[in-house]
Each structure stands twice: as C-alpha cells, then as structure tokens.
Amino acid sequence: MNRAYCVPVLMYHHVSPSAGMLTTSPRNFERQIAGLARAGYHALTTGEFAGFMAGEPVPEKSLLITFDDGYLDNYVYAHPVLQRYGLRGSIFLITGLIGDGPPRPFDGQGPAVPDTPDHLLAKSLLAAGSPDRVMMRWSEVQLMRDAGTFEFHSHTHTHTRWDLQDIPRDQCLMHITQEFAQSRAALTRHLGSVSEHFCWPQGYFDADFVRLAGQAGFKYLYTTIAHGQNLAGGDPACVYRFAVRNRGFAWLRQRAWLASHPFVGPLYNRWKSWKRAYRAK
Ligand SMILES: [Zn+2]
C-alpha cells in the first residue's frame, strides 16, 4: 500500500437547496462524494486520522470530511448521500443547540422533508430562539451515528466568541473552560462518550485556549487555517482544514491534490499566505 504523505481535511457547513454563504447544493455535494468514492478516496474516521498523525500508515488517497455546527440540513441532505456512497464524515456539534424530539424525514424518505434555512435566516432564527428549525436533534444524531455516516464531536456548547466579549481575560478563560465541560457533559449524556477531537468556533484560538482545551481532554484541535499540511508527526493541536466550495468534483479533486502534494502543496500554501498578507497591507 502506498501511504499518504498528507491528509487533507475538508470543511463544510451547510448542504442545502437554500443557496447562500457556507452552503454546498445537494447536487454538488453528491457530485463531490460520488467523485471521491469513484476515484477510490478513503474517508478516514477520526481514530484513523489520529493514528496517521501519530505515524501509522493510511492509504494514499485519504482525507477527512468535517462539518461544523450541526445544522439540520446535514441530516436531511448530507447523511443520505454519505450512506449511498459508503463514505463517512464528522460533525462538530454546538451541543447547546441540539434539540429533542423524534427524527424528522431526510431526503429520499418522501416529500415531507423539513425546510432547511440558508445561513443568514438560520442565524436570525437562532437569535430568535428557534434552534429546532435550524439544528439537528439528538435523535437524528443517534440515527446517523447508528448508520455509520457521521461521528460527532465538540464545537463548544454555545459557540460564543468569548475572546470578543467585553470581559476581563480571566473571565474569558473561565467561560471557555465551562464551554469545554458543558459540551463534554452533553455529548457524554446523549452519546455515552466524548472524543479528543474539538473544533474552535469561527476558528479562533490562542495559546491559553489551546492549553485549556488540552486540560479539558481535547488533543486534536481543528482550525479554519487552510494553508498548511496535516503530516505524520505533525501537531495535533493545529489541524488544517480548507472550506469546500459549491463546485463539482473536479474542483475538489484539484483542491485536495494541492492540499496534500509534498512539493506543490507547500508552494501553493506559501503563495496563498503571501497573497493574503499582501492584500491586508
Ligand atoms: Zn462553527
């Protein structure tokens, strides 16, 4: 077996016919997943990814599929596609927004699938206190877990950017520590266990946050930094991810190739980082 040099980590938010920011259409998502399956890609479990980071071999065309927040549309549209093609992903849940009640129908289970709001409407519905129209329920989480389409991990309990609140630093650190504990308690209560994998709200972290996450039991910390490579022996506290665009498989294949190539990847990442720094001037 040829072993992977680098494992690209894909980041999605919404898969929904309600077009908008951070959204992949169900049609493009199916093209991407079908393309990955056809091209022989391996969608790793987080356990396999952790093994890779520690130096265990994984097949050459390996990648990790991740989703942030826990939107209802992931259950309605992404779950049946992953099931159809036998690939699996991970969802980082905002545990305090996941609801109760029976599972709703997902795509392919008849005409009565729930509406899935676009990102802006989702934000206003959440602000208005209606998470059940936007986010998945624990029963749906359980159903996807049993089906083997998704694993579930922590993305804090409330998704609050405590670093942006007008509070003293020690209170900020106390709040983030509480977020770790609350999300761990919710995952343990509903799923029976909690993993070492954690994703930062809006990608923000600093040295204190990383230290506290480690103390809370999180070892693999997922960022929104796209321009770096996840290599064997790399730092598990800085997992790089790139956002998947609302495009077909050809785009995704090229982006995954760029992310993981031993020579072109670092050049591409340096060029993108330079461009970003230049634009910021
Ligand atoms: Zn998020």
py3Dmol code that shows the C-alpha trace and the ligand (Angstrom):
import py3Dmol

protein = """\
ATOM      1  CA  MET A   1       0.000   0.000   0.000  1.00  0.00           C
ATOM      2  CA  ASN A   2       1.223   3.488  -0.818  1.00  0.00           C
ATOM      3  CA  ARG A   3       0.896   5.538   2.342  1.00  0.00           C
ATOM      4  CA  ALA A   4      -0.499   9.043   2.487  1.00  0.00           C
ATOM      5  CA  TYR A   5       2.062  11.811   2.920  1.00  0.00           C
ATOM      6  CA  CYS A   6      -0.553  14.328   3.996  1.00  0.00           C
ATOM      7  CA  VAL A   7      -4.242  14.010   4.893  1.00  0.00           C
ATOM      8  CA  PRO A   8      -6.395  16.923   3.675  1.00  0.00           C
ATOM      9  CA  VAL A   9      -9.304  17.831   5.937  1.00  0.00           C
ATOM     10  CA  LEU A  10     -12.428  19.155   4.201  1.00  0.00           C
ATOM     11  CA  MET A  11     -14.669  21.671   5.960  1.00  0.00           C
ATOM     12  CA  TYR A  12     -18.372  22.023   5.172  1.00  0.00           C
ATOM     13  CA  HIS A  13     -21.151  23.951   6.912  1.00  0.00           C
ATOM     14  CA  HIS A  14     -24.462  23.596   5.026  1.00  0.00           C
ATOM     15  CA  VAL A  15     -25.617  21.138   2.365  1.00  0.00           C
ATOM     16  CA  SER A  16     -28.931  22.584   1.315  1.00  0.00           C
ATOM     17  CA  PRO A  17     -31.035  23.718  -1.648  1.00  0.00           C
ATOM     18  CA  SER A  18     -31.350  27.098   0.141  1.00  0.00           C
ATOM     19  CA  ALA A  19     -28.447  28.812  -1.577  1.00  0.00           C
ATOM     20  CA  GLY A  20     -26.279  31.196   0.426  1.00  0.00           C
ATOM     21  CA  MET A  21     -22.967  31.610   2.160  1.00  0.00           C
ATOM     22  CA  LEU A  22     -21.192  28.498   3.505  1.00  0.00           C
ATOM     23  CA  THR A  23     -23.576  26.310   1.511  1.00  0.00           C
ATOM     24  CA  THR A  24     -22.997  23.453  -0.918  1.00  0.00           C
ATOM     25  CA  SER A  25     -26.011  22.455  -3.013  1.00  0.00           C
ATOM     26  CA  PRO A  26     -27.210  18.843  -2.579  1.00  0.00           C
ATOM     27  CA  ARG A  27     -26.424  18.292  -6.272  1.00  0.00           C
ATOM     28  CA  ASN A  28     -22.814  19.456  -5.957  1.00  0.00           C
ATOM     29  CA  PHE A  29     -22.374  17.590  -2.684  1.00  0.00           C
ATOM     30  CA  GLU A  30     -23.473  14.385  -4.371  1.00  0.00           C
ATOM     31  CA  ARG A  31     -21.111  15.047  -7.289  1.00  0.00           C
ATOM     32  CA  GLN A  32     -18.257  15.569  -4.823  1.00  0.00           C
ATOM     33  CA  ILE A  33     -18.970  12.487  -2.727  1.00  0.00           C
ATOM     34  CA  ALA A  34     -19.697  10.263  -5.729  1.00  0.00           C
ATOM     35  CA  GLY A  35     -16.453  11.500  -7.318  1.00  0.00           C
ATOM     36  CA  LEU A  36     -14.428  10.736  -4.182  1.00  0.00           C
ATOM     37  CA  ALA A  37     -15.933   7.244  -3.973  1.00  0.00           C
ATOM     38  CA  ARG A  38     -15.362   6.555  -7.674  1.00  0.00           C
ATOM     39  CA  ALA A  39     -11.772   7.824  -7.541  1.00  0.00           C
ATOM     40  CA  GLY A  40     -11.002   5.499  -4.634  1.00  0.00           C
ATOM     41  CA  TYR A  41     -10.610   8.032  -1.825  1.00  0.00           C
ATOM     42  CA  HIS A  42     -10.746   6.805   1.776  1.00  0.00           C
ATOM     43  CA  ALA A  43     -12.768   8.951   4.161  1.00  0.00           C
ATOM     44  CA  LEU A  44     -10.960   8.291   7.425  1.00  0.00           C
ATOM     45  CA  THR A  45     -12.522   8.021  10.850  1.00  0.00           C
ATOM     46  CA  THR A  46     -11.098  10.498  13.357  1.00  0.00           C
ATOM     47  CA  GLY A  47      -9.487   7.494  15.044  1.00  0.00           C
ATOM     48  CA  GLU A  48      -7.652   6.637  11.821  1.00  0.00           C
ATOM     49  CA  PHE A  49      -6.709  10.299  11.377  1.00  0.00           C
ATOM     50  CA  ALA A  50      -5.323  10.371  14.931  1.00  0.00           C
ATOM     51  CA  GLY A  51      -3.319   7.251  14.085  1.00  0.00           C
ATOM     52  CA  PHE A  52      -1.947   8.932  10.974  1.00  0.00           C
ATOM     53  CA  MET A  53      -0.863  11.998  12.971  1.00  0.00           C
ATOM     54  CA  ALA A  54       0.944   9.608  15.349  1.00  0.00           C
ATOM     55  CA  GLY A  55       2.787   7.967  12.450  1.00  0.00           C
ATOM     56  CA  GLU A  56       0.598   4.980  11.499  1.00  0.00           C
ATOM     57  CA  PRO A  57       0.170   4.461   7.753  1.00  0.00           C
ATOM     58  CA  VAL A  58      -3.126   5.254   5.996  1.00  0.00           C
ATOM     59  CA  PRO A  59      -3.849   4.716   2.279  1.00  0.00           C
ATOM     60  CA  GLU A  60      -2.513   7.302  -0.129  1.00  0.00           C
ATOM     61  CA  LYS A  61      -5.861   8.827  -1.111  1.00  0.00           C
ATOM     62  CA  SER A  62      -7.073   9.501   2.426  1.00  0.00           C
ATOM     63  CA  LEU A  63      -8.974  12.509   3.617  1.00  0.00           C
ATOM     64  CA  LEU A  64     -11.222  13.605   6.442  1.00  0.00           C
ATOM     65  CA  ILE A  65     -14.684  15.064   5.829  1.00  0.00           C
ATOM     66  CA  THR A  66     -15.836  17.510   8.533  1.00  0.00           C
ATOM     67  CA  PHE A  67     -18.919  19.649   9.100  1.00  0.00           C
ATOM     68  CA  ASP A  68     -19.243  22.490  11.596  1.00  0.00           C
ATOM     69  CA  ASP A  69     -22.133  23.415  13.923  1.00  0.00           C
ATOM     70  CA  GLY A  70     -24.708  20.607  13.435  1.00  0.00           C
ATOM     71  CA  TYR A  71     -27.254  22.039  11.008  1.00  0.00           C
ATOM     72  CA  LEU A  72     -30.463  20.164  10.260  1.00  0.00           C
ATOM     73  CA  ASP A  73     -29.549  20.212   6.549  1.00  0.00           C
ATOM     74  CA  ASN A  74     -26.531  17.950   7.219  1.00  0.00           C
ATOM     75  CA  TYR A  75     -29.009  15.300   8.374  1.00  0.00           C
ATOM     76  CA  VAL A  76     -31.595  15.951   5.651  1.00  0.00           C
ATOM     77  CA  TYR A  77     -29.208  16.155   2.663  1.00  0.00           C
ATOM     78  CA  ALA A  78     -25.640  15.058   3.525  1.00  0.00           C
ATOM     79  CA  HIS A  79     -26.459  11.943   5.545  1.00  0.00           C
ATOM     80  CA  PRO A  80     -28.343  10.084   2.748  1.00  0.00           C
ATOM     81  CA  VAL A  81     -25.566  10.890   0.234  1.00  0.00           C
ATOM     82  CA  LEU A  82     -22.812   9.576   2.506  1.00  0.00           C
ATOM     83  CA  GLN A  83     -24.938   6.487   3.114  1.00  0.00           C
ATOM     84  CA  ARG A  84     -25.405   5.929  -0.628  1.00  0.00           C
ATOM     85  CA  TYR A  85     -21.672   6.077  -1.365  1.00  0.00           C
ATOM     86  CA  GLY A  86     -20.406   4.450   1.814  1.00  0.00           C
ATOM     87  CA  LEU A  87     -18.259   7.374   2.971  1.00  0.00           C
ATOM     88  CA  ARG A  88     -18.251   8.868   6.443  1.00  0.00           C
ATOM     89  CA  GLY A  89     -17.733  12.250   7.985  1.00  0.00           C
ATOM     90  CA  SER A  90     -17.566  14.040  11.319  1.00  0.00           C
ATOM     91  CA  ILE A  91     -19.806  16.772  12.655  1.00  0.00           C
ATOM     92  CA  PHE A  92     -18.640  19.231  15.305  1.00  0.00           C
ATOM     93  CA  LEU A  93     -21.791  19.988  17.292  1.00  0.00           C
ATOM     94  CA  ILE A  94     -22.747  23.151  19.153  1.00  0.00           C
ATOM     95  CA  THR A  95     -24.165  20.905  21.851  1.00  0.00           C
ATOM     96  CA  GLY A  96     -26.404  23.514  23.493  1.00  0.00           C
ATOM     97  CA  LEU A  97     -28.388  23.976  20.269  1.00  0.00           C
ATOM     98  CA  ILE A  98     -29.183  20.312  19.582  1.00  0.00           C
ATOM     99  CA  GLY A  99     -32.847  19.600  20.290  1.00  0.00           C
ATOM    100  CA  ASP A 100     -35.133  16.857  21.499  1.00  0.00           C
ATOM    101  CA  GLY A 101     -37.968  15.101  19.702  1.00  0.00           C
ATOM    102  CA  PRO A 102     -38.263  12.305  17.159  1.00  0.00           C
ATOM    103  CA  PRO A 103     -36.176  12.154  13.972  1.00  0.00           C
ATOM    104  CA  ARG A 104     -37.610  14.068  11.020  1.00  0.00           C
ATOM    105  CA  PRO A 105     -37.602  12.612   7.482  1.00  0.00           C
ATOM    106  CA  PHE A 106     -34.421  13.033   5.443  1.00  0.00           C
ATOM    107  CA  ASP A 107     -34.129  13.394   1.685  1.00  0.00           C
ATOM    108  CA  GLY A 108     -35.395  10.287  -0.098  1.00  0.00           C
ATOM    109  CA  GLN A 109     -37.850   9.414   2.677  1.00  0.00           C
ATOM    110  CA  GLY A 110     -40.846  11.030   0.994  1.00  0.00           C
ATOM    111  CA  PRO A 111     -41.982  14.545   0.156  1.00  0.00           C
ATOM    112  CA  ALA A 112     -42.243  15.811   3.725  1.00  0.00           C
ATOM    113  CA  VAL A 113     -38.587  16.729   4.376  1.00  0.00           C
ATOM    114  CA  PRO A 114     -38.241  19.769   6.643  1.00  0.00           C
ATOM    115  CA  ASP A 115     -37.293  23.174   5.240  1.00  0.00           C
ATOM    116  CA  THR A 116     -33.621  23.991   5.689  1.00  0.00           C
ATOM    117  CA  PRO A 117     -32.985  27.737   6.027  1.00  0.00           C
ATOM    118  CA  ASP A 118     -29.973  29.413   4.416  1.00  0.00           C
ATOM    119  CA  HIS A 119     -27.149  30.635   6.641  1.00  0.00           C
ATOM    120  CA  LEU A 120     -28.485  34.161   7.223  1.00  0.00           C
ATOM    121  CA  LEU A 121     -32.017  33.014   8.014  1.00  0.00           C
ATOM    122  CA  ALA A 122     -30.533  30.283  10.227  1.00  0.00           C
ATOM    123  CA  LYS A 123     -28.656  32.948  12.187  1.00  0.00           C
ATOM    124  CA  SER A 124     -31.767  35.045  12.716  1.00  0.00           C
ATOM    125  CA  LEU A 125     -33.862  32.005  13.696  1.00  0.00           C
ATOM    126  CA  LEU A 126     -31.201  31.070  16.255  1.00  0.00           C
ATOM    127  CA  ALA A 127     -31.140  34.643  17.568  1.00  0.00           C
ATOM    128  CA  ALA A 128     -34.949  34.496  17.843  1.00  0.00           C
ATOM    129  CA  GLY A 129     -34.708  31.331  19.933  1.00  0.00           C
ATOM    130  CA  SER A 130     -35.890  28.747  17.353  1.00  0.00           C
ATOM    131  CA  PRO A 131     -32.975  26.298  17.129  1.00  0.00           C
ATOM    132  CA  ASP A 132     -35.178  23.338  16.201  1.00  0.00           C
ATOM    133  CA  ARG A 133     -35.858  24.783  12.712  1.00  0.00           C
ATOM    134  CA  VAL A 134     -32.126  25.165  12.115  1.00  0.00           C
ATOM    135  CA  MET A 135     -30.230  22.488  14.015  1.00  0.00           C
ATOM    136  CA  MET A 136     -30.385  18.721  14.254  1.00  0.00           C
ATOM    137  CA  ARG A 137     -31.949  16.789  17.138  1.00  0.00           C
ATOM    138  CA  TRP A 138     -30.197  14.247  19.364  1.00  0.00           C
ATOM    139  CA  SER A 139     -32.431  11.507  17.890  1.00  0.00           C
ATOM    140  CA  GLU A 140     -31.122  12.416  14.420  1.00  0.00           C
ATOM    141  CA  VAL A 141     -27.554  12.444  15.741  1.00  0.00           C
ATOM    142  CA  GLN A 142     -28.119   8.951  17.117  1.00  0.00           C
ATOM    143  CA  LEU A 143     -29.660   7.760  13.849  1.00  0.00           C
ATOM    144  CA  MET A 144     -26.683   8.952  11.790  1.00  0.00           C
ATOM    145  CA  ARG A 145     -24.249   7.509  14.288  1.00  0.00           C
ATOM    146  CA  ASP A 146     -26.002   4.121  14.088  1.00  0.00           C
ATOM    147  CA  ALA A 147     -25.973   4.311  10.276  1.00  0.00           C
ATOM    148  CA  GLY A 148     -22.222   4.970  10.324  1.00  0.00           C
ATOM    149  CA  THR A 149     -22.439   8.101   8.211  1.00  0.00           C
ATOM    150  CA  PHE A 150     -21.223  10.546  10.861  1.00  0.00           C
ATOM    151  CA  GLU A 151     -19.226  10.739  14.057  1.00  0.00           C
ATOM    152  CA  PHE A 152     -19.947  13.592  16.485  1.00  0.00           C
ATOM    153  CA  HIS A 153     -17.528  15.819  18.365  1.00  0.00           C
ATOM    154  CA  SER A 154     -17.467  19.054  20.341  1.00  0.00           C
ATOM    155  CA  HIS A 155     -17.718  22.542  18.855  1.00  0.00           C
ATOM    156  CA  THR A 156     -18.396  24.083  22.306  1.00  0.00           C
ATOM    157  CA  HIS A 157     -21.814  24.341  23.955  1.00  0.00           C
ATOM    158  CA  THR A 158     -22.912  27.805  22.799  1.00  0.00           C
ATOM    159  CA  HIS A 159     -20.449  28.827  20.016  1.00  0.00           C
ATOM    160  CA  THR A 160     -19.789  32.124  21.831  1.00  0.00           C
ATOM    161  CA  ARG A 161     -16.614  34.007  20.858  1.00  0.00           C
ATOM    162  CA  TRP A 162     -15.609  34.705  24.465  1.00  0.00           C
ATOM    163  CA  ASP A 163     -12.455  36.498  23.318  1.00  0.00           C
ATOM    164  CA  LEU A 164     -14.671  39.177  21.710  1.00  0.00           C
ATOM    165  CA  GLN A 165     -16.792  39.829  24.814  1.00  0.00           C
ATOM    166  CA  ASP A 166     -16.147  42.928  26.865  1.00  0.00           C
ATOM    167  CA  ILE A 167     -14.994  41.000  29.940  1.00  0.00           C
ATOM    168  CA  PRO A 168     -11.686  40.604  31.800  1.00  0.00           C
ATOM    169  CA  ARG A 169      -9.307  37.976  30.464  1.00  0.00           C
ATOM    170  CA  ASP A 170      -9.696  35.637  33.461  1.00  0.00           C
ATOM    171  CA  GLN A 171     -13.475  35.586  32.934  1.00  0.00           C
ATOM    172  CA  CYS A 172     -12.995  34.851  29.238  1.00  0.00           C
ATOM    173  CA  LEU A 173     -10.817  31.860  30.127  1.00  0.00           C
ATOM    174  CA  MET A 174     -13.308  30.711  32.755  1.00  0.00           C
ATOM    175  CA  HIS A 175     -16.105  30.798  30.168  1.00  0.00           C
ATOM    176  CA  ILE A 176     -14.192  28.811  27.556  1.00  0.00           C
ATOM    177  CA  THR A 177     -13.346  26.245  30.240  1.00  0.00           C
ATOM    178  CA  GLN A 178     -17.071  25.999  31.014  1.00  0.00           C
ATOM    179  CA  GLU A 179     -17.834  25.522  27.304  1.00  0.00           C
ATOM    180  CA  PHE A 180     -15.465  22.554  27.177  1.00  0.00           C
ATOM    181  CA  ALA A 181     -17.065  20.999  30.266  1.00  0.00           C
ATOM    182  CA  GLN A 182     -20.679  21.637  29.173  1.00  0.00           C
ATOM    183  CA  SER A 183     -20.172  20.229  25.685  1.00  0.00           C
ATOM    184  CA  ARG A 184     -18.376  17.179  27.086  1.00  0.00           C
ATOM    185  CA  ALA A 185     -21.236  16.607  29.539  1.00  0.00           C
ATOM    186  CA  ALA A 186     -23.878  16.900  26.779  1.00  0.00           C
ATOM    187  CA  LEU A 187     -22.047  14.520  24.419  1.00  0.00           C
ATOM    188  CA  THR A 188     -21.495  12.026  27.237  1.00  0.00           C
ATOM    189  CA  ARG A 189     -25.140  12.248  28.312  1.00  0.00           C
ATOM    190  CA  HIS A 190     -26.555  11.723  24.819  1.00  0.00           C
ATOM    191  CA  LEU A 191     -23.934   9.508  23.163  1.00  0.00           C
ATOM    192  CA  GLY A 192     -22.297   7.769  26.094  1.00  0.00           C
ATOM    193  CA  SER A 193     -18.822   9.064  25.318  1.00  0.00           C
ATOM    194  CA  VAL A 194     -16.841  12.078  24.166  1.00  0.00           C
ATOM    195  CA  SER A 195     -13.810  12.129  21.883  1.00  0.00           C
ATOM    196  CA  GLU A 196     -10.498  14.021  21.956  1.00  0.00           C
ATOM    197  CA  HIS A 197     -11.475  15.951  18.795  1.00  0.00           C
ATOM    198  CA  PHE A 198     -12.615  19.578  19.105  1.00  0.00           C
ATOM    199  CA  CYS A 199     -13.258  22.423  16.672  1.00  0.00           C
ATOM    200  CA  TRP A 200     -12.862  26.154  17.501  1.00  0.00           C
ATOM    201  CA  PRO A 201     -15.890  28.457  16.960  1.00  0.00           C
ATOM    202  CA  GLN A 202     -15.112  30.683  13.969  1.00  0.00           C
ATOM    203  CA  GLY A 203     -11.617  29.268  14.023  1.00  0.00           C
ATOM    204  CA  TYR A 204     -10.433  31.499  16.882  1.00  0.00           C
ATOM    205  CA  PHE A 205      -7.829  30.187  19.348  1.00  0.00           C
ATOM    206  CA  ASP A 206      -4.809  31.456  21.240  1.00  0.00           C
ATOM    207  CA  ALA A 207      -2.142  29.855  23.430  1.00  0.00           C
ATOM    208  CA  ASP A 208      -4.325  29.940  26.588  1.00  0.00           C
ATOM    209  CA  PHE A 209      -7.298  28.431  24.735  1.00  0.00           C
ATOM    210  CA  VAL A 210      -5.114  25.601  23.424  1.00  0.00           C
ATOM    211  CA  ARG A 211      -3.729  24.898  26.902  1.00  0.00           C
ATOM    212  CA  LEU A 212      -7.218  24.820  28.450  1.00  0.00           C
ATOM    213  CA  ALA A 213      -8.542  22.572  25.668  1.00  0.00           C
ATOM    214  CA  GLY A 214      -5.736  20.118  26.428  1.00  0.00           C
ATOM    215  CA  GLN A 215      -6.563  20.222  30.133  1.00  0.00           C
ATOM    216  CA  ALA A 216     -10.230  19.545  29.278  1.00  0.00           C
ATOM    217  CA  GLY A 217      -9.244  16.374  27.388  1.00  0.00           C
ATOM    218  CA  PHE A 218      -9.126  17.617  23.781  1.00  0.00           C
ATOM    219  CA  LYS A 219      -5.992  16.678  21.881  1.00  0.00           C
ATOM    220  CA  TYR A 220      -6.953  17.187  18.205  1.00  0.00           C
ATOM    221  CA  LEU A 221      -7.906  20.823  17.630  1.00  0.00           C
ATOM    222  CA  TYR A 222      -9.474  21.694  14.267  1.00  0.00           C
ATOM    223  CA  THR A 223      -8.823  25.166  12.879  1.00  0.00           C
ATOM    224  CA  THR A 224     -10.040  27.144   9.869  1.00  0.00           C
ATOM    225  CA  ILE A 225      -6.439  27.654   8.727  1.00  0.00           C
ATOM    226  CA  ALA A 226      -6.402  26.328   5.176  1.00  0.00           C
ATOM    227  CA  HIS A 227      -2.819  26.845   4.155  1.00  0.00           C
ATOM    228  CA  GLY A 228      -0.881  24.165   5.955  1.00  0.00           C
ATOM    229  CA  GLN A 229      -0.436  20.395   5.705  1.00  0.00           C
ATOM    230  CA  ASN A 230      -1.513  17.677   8.129  1.00  0.00           C
ATOM    231  CA  LEU A 231       1.554  15.425   8.204  1.00  0.00           C
ATOM    232  CA  ALA A 232       2.507  12.326  10.157  1.00  0.00           C
ATOM    233  CA  GLY A 233       4.173  13.536  13.331  1.00  0.00           C
ATOM    234  CA  GLY A 234       2.524  16.962  12.930  1.00  0.00           C
ATOM    235  CA  ASP A 235       0.981  18.992  15.732  1.00  0.00           C
ATOM    236  CA  PRO A 236      -2.467  17.585  16.576  1.00  0.00           C
ATOM    237  CA  ALA A 237      -3.325  20.903  18.261  1.00  0.00           C
ATOM    238  CA  CYS A 238      -3.353  22.568  14.835  1.00  0.00           C
ATOM    239  CA  VAL A 239      -5.348  20.583  12.293  1.00  0.00           C
ATOM    240  CA  TYR A 240      -5.557  22.463   8.988  1.00  0.00           C
ATOM    241  CA  ARG A 241      -8.810  22.449   7.022  1.00  0.00           C
ATOM    242  CA  PHE A 242      -9.945  24.002   3.759  1.00  0.00           C
ATOM    243  CA  ALA A 243     -13.500  25.133   3.013  1.00  0.00           C
ATOM    244  CA  VAL A 244     -15.169  23.111   0.265  1.00  0.00           C
ATOM    245  CA  ARG A 245     -16.707  25.335  -2.394  1.00  0.00           C
ATOM    246  CA  ASN A 246     -20.087  24.870  -4.038  1.00  0.00           C
ATOM    247  CA  ARG A 247     -18.463  23.258  -7.050  1.00  0.00           C
ATOM    248  CA  GLY A 248     -18.263  19.832  -8.659  1.00  0.00           C
ATOM    249  CA  PHE A 249     -15.826  17.001  -8.078  1.00  0.00           C
ATOM    250  CA  ALA A 250     -13.139  18.287 -10.484  1.00  0.00           C
ATOM    251  CA  TRP A 251     -12.622  21.333  -8.266  1.00  0.00           C
ATOM    252  CA  LEU A 252     -12.499  19.208  -5.089  1.00  0.00           C
ATOM    253  CA  ARG A 253     -10.056  16.719  -6.585  1.00  0.00           C
ATOM    254  CA  GLN A 254      -7.716  19.522  -7.611  1.00  0.00           C
ATOM    255  CA  ARG A 255      -8.008  21.277  -4.230  1.00  0.00           C
ATOM    256  CA  ALA A 256      -7.322  18.012  -2.334  1.00  0.00           C
ATOM    257  CA  TRP A 257      -4.337  17.336  -4.608  1.00  0.00           C
ATOM    258  CA  LEU A 258      -2.947  20.826  -3.930  1.00  0.00           C
ATOM    259  CA  ALA A 259      -3.503  20.410  -0.189  1.00  0.00           C
ATOM    260  CA  SER A 260      -1.619  17.130   0.001  1.00  0.00           C
ATOM    261  CA  HIS A 261       1.154  17.313  -2.609  1.00  0.00           C
ATOM    262  CA  PRO A 262       4.627  17.106  -0.989  1.00  0.00           C
ATOM    263  CA  PHE A 263       6.163  19.835  -3.185  1.00  0.00           C
ATOM    264  CA  VAL A 264       3.337  21.759  -4.838  1.00  0.00           C
ATOM    265  CA  GLY A 265       1.264  21.889  -1.619  1.00  0.00           C
ATOM    266  CA  PRO A 266       3.744  23.931   0.447  1.00  0.00           C
ATOM    267  CA  LEU A 267       4.421  26.245  -2.531  1.00  0.00           C
ATOM    268  CA  TYR A 268       0.702  26.807  -3.049  1.00  0.00           C
ATOM    269  CA  ASN A 269       0.180  27.446   0.673  1.00  0.00           C
ATOM    270  CA  ARG A 270       3.054  29.915   0.812  1.00  0.00           C
ATOM    271  CA  TRP A 271       1.752  31.740  -2.259  1.00  0.00           C
ATOM    272  CA  LYS A 272      -1.795  31.967  -0.788  1.00  0.00           C
ATOM    273  CA  SER A 273      -0.474  33.164   2.574  1.00  0.00           C
ATOM    274  CA  TRP A 274       1.704  35.768   0.857  1.00  0.00           C
ATOM    275  CA  LYS A 275      -1.273  36.954  -1.217  1.00  0.00           C
ATOM    276  CA  ARG A 276      -3.378  37.286   1.901  1.00  0.00           C
ATOM    277  CA  ALA A 277      -0.673  39.262   3.732  1.00  0.00           C
ATOM    278  CA  TYR A 278      -0.167  41.465   0.649  1.00  0.00           C
ATOM    279  CA  ARG A 279      -3.894  42.218   0.384  1.00  0.00           C
ATOM    280  CA  ALA A 280      -4.058  43.072   4.090  1.00  0.00           C
ATOM    281  CA  LYS A 281      -1.396  45.777   3.652  1.00  0.00           C
TER     282      LYS A 281
END
"""
ligand_1 = """\
1
ZN
Zn -18.997 26.953 13.930
"""
view = py3Dmol.view(width=600, height=400)
view.addModel(protein, "pdb")
view.setStyle({"model": 0}, {"cartoon": {"style": "trace"}})
view.addModel(ligand_1, "xyz")
view.setStyle({"model": 1}, {"stick": {}})
view.zoomTo()
view.show()
